[in-house]
Each structure stands twice: as structure tokens, then as C-alpha cells.
Amino acid sequence: MTAPRIPSFNAEVGDTKHWFTRQGGPLSDSALAEVDEIFRNRWRTLLSVDDMVEGLVNRLEEEGILDNTYFIYTSDHGYHRGGVWHAHRQEAAI
């Protein structure tokens, strides 16, 4: 499984882009491999959430209270490899 390669992925950028985006140039093969590993890890994390929700639903069903239960999901949009710095303020504010 690889990260989506949309047209803007790893593309050359011009002077009109944000200064941070202009840094470094195209990704190396090792950097691309790391991007893909991070992408796979995000899916692995999601699968663990699926397992937890399945267990919760099964337990609520066993207790006979599933039909009277609401599920509310929220997310911090976060899989930042342990970092706290954000390139975009909107992301940090969510």
C-alpha cells in the first residue's frame, strides 16, 4: 500500500508557493518509502479503532442497550510522528 500519488504529490514547486513548501526539492527514494510507511501506519491505527468499536458495539448488544446508545466520534487529525510543530495554523486549531 502506498500513499496516494495525486498530481501535486512530489511535484516541483515555483516561487509562488509557501516558503516551507519550496524547501528541499523532490523527495528521495528513501523519503518516498518513509511517506508510504507512515501512510500504512495511519491505516493500521484506524484498524485498531475499528476493533475497539466492534468490541464496544458487541458488548452494548449483549447488555441490550445498543438501541438506546449514541456514538459520537471525534479526532485530532493527528499522526504527527510524535511532533508538535504544524506547518498550517488551521490544522493546529482543529
C-alpha positions as CSV (number, residue, x, y, z in Angstrom):
1,M,0.0,0.0,0.0
2,T,1.4,3.4,-0.9
3,A,0.3,7.0,-0.2
4,P,-1.9,8.4,-3.0
5,R,0.2,10.0,-5.8
6,I,-2.1,12.9,-6.7
7,P,-0.8,15.3,-9.4
8,S,0.7,17.7,-6.7
9,F,2.5,14.9,-4.9
10,N,6.3,15.4,-5.0
11,A,5.9,18.0,-7.8
12,E,8.4,20.7,-8.5
13,V,7.2,24.0,-6.9
14,G,7.7,27.5,-8.1
15,D,8.3,30.8,-6.3
16,T,4.5,31.3,-5.8
17,K,4.4,28.5,-3.1
18,H,4.7,29.0,0.7
19,W,8.4,29.2,1.8
20,F,8.1,25.9,3.7
21,T,6.8,24.1,0.6
22,R,9.7,25.3,-1.5
23,Q,12.3,23.7,0.8
24,G,14.3,20.6,-0.2
25,G,13.1,19.7,-3.7
26,P,11.6,16.4,-4.8
27,L,11.6,13.5,-2.3
28,S,14.3,10.9,-2.5
29,D,13.5,7.2,-2.9
30,S,14.2,6.7,0.9
31,A,11.9,9.6,1.8
32,L,9.2,8.2,-0.5
33,A,9.5,4.9,1.3
34,E,9.1,6.6,4.6
35,V,6.0,8.5,3.4
36,D,4.5,5.2,2.3
37,E,5.3,3.6,5.7
38,I,3.7,6.5,7.5
39,F,0.6,6.1,5.3
40,R,0.4,2.4,6.1
41,N,0.8,3.1,9.8
42,R,-2.2,5.5,9.7
43,W,-4.3,2.7,8.3
44,R,-3.1,0.4,11.0
45,T,-4.1,2.9,13.6
46,L,-7.6,3.1,12.0
47,L,-7.9,-0.7,12.1
48,S,-7.2,-0.7,15.8
49,V,-10.1,1.8,16.3
50,D,-12.3,-0.4,14.2
51,D,-11.5,-3.3,16.5
52,M,-12.3,-1.3,19.6
53,V,-15.6,0.0,18.2
54,E,-16.6,-3.5,17.2
55,G,-15.9,-4.7,20.8
56,L,-18.0,-1.9,22.2
57,V,-20.9,-2.5,19.9
58,N,-20.9,-6.2,20.7
59,R,-20.8,-5.5,24.5
60,L,-23.7,-3.0,24.2
61,E,-25.7,-5.5,22.2
62,E,-25.1,-8.2,24.8
63,E,-26.3,-5.8,27.5
64,G,-29.4,-5.0,25.5
65,I,-28.7,-1.3,25.4
66,L,-27.3,-0.8,21.9
67,D,-30.6,0.6,20.5
68,N,-30.6,3.3,23.2
69,T,-27.0,4.3,22.6
70,Y,-25.5,7.2,20.5
71,F,-21.9,7.1,19.2
72,I,-20.1,10.4,18.8
73,Y,-16.7,10.3,17.1
74,T,-14.1,13.0,17.2
75,S,-10.5,13.1,16.0
76,D,-7.4,15.3,16.5
77,H,-6.4,14.6,12.9
78,G,-3.1,13.5,14.4
79,Y,-0.5,11.1,13.4
80,H,2.4,13.5,13.5
81,R,5.2,11.1,14.4
82,G,5.5,12.5,17.9
83,G,5.9,16.1,16.7
84,V,4.0,19.1,17.8
85,W,5.0,21.6,15.1
86,H,2.4,22.4,12.4
87,A,3.1,24.0,9.0
88,H,-0.5,25.2,8.9
89,R,-2.3,27.1,11.7
90,Q,-5.7,25.7,10.7
91,E,-4.5,22.1,11.4
92,A,-3.3,23.1,14.9
93,A,-6.5,24.8,15.7
94,I,-8.8,21.8,15.0
